[in-house]
């Protein structure tokens, strides 16, 4: 098995386990305090439905939503990283640093630790985003580990209205 594929699989499983743990954390607090917002769950334990979720459950739900915004992007970019034959040596570092920062982000989110939550988020994003620089009158985003550029021009309604285009540049090592 290719080394990059191996580390991608390891990171994916670790991220799955982390998300599973966040779900279990919510259940632990709901069951531990017998407090449920949904009427059928509350009725199952002979209680009235709560008007609000427990604070711990609310925090865990927000951490979960943050994962749903970030982990799919990692999974997609990880597949692209492997498909283009980017550096297998860098894969372990990139994939595991991202995974580690997602674990830290969740712990800091559950504990309410700022600015550490933001630092963990930024480091995780920085694993892929190496730099942002001006290019062709727009913004260019370069992904770490690079040699050949794949370019995608994006325009949105607001950008068209003011005549601005954005160029996202994904650089990858390409084996020929």
Secondary structure, DSSP 8 states (H G I E B T S, - for coil): --HHHHHHHHHHHHHHHHHHHHHHHHHHHHHHHT--SSHHHHHHTT----SS--HHHHHHHHHHHHHHHHHHHHHHHHHHHHHTT--HHHHHHHHHHHHHHHHHHHHHHHHT-TTHHHHHHHHHHHHHEEEEEEETTEEEEEESS-SEEEEEEE--HHHHHHT--EEEEEEE----
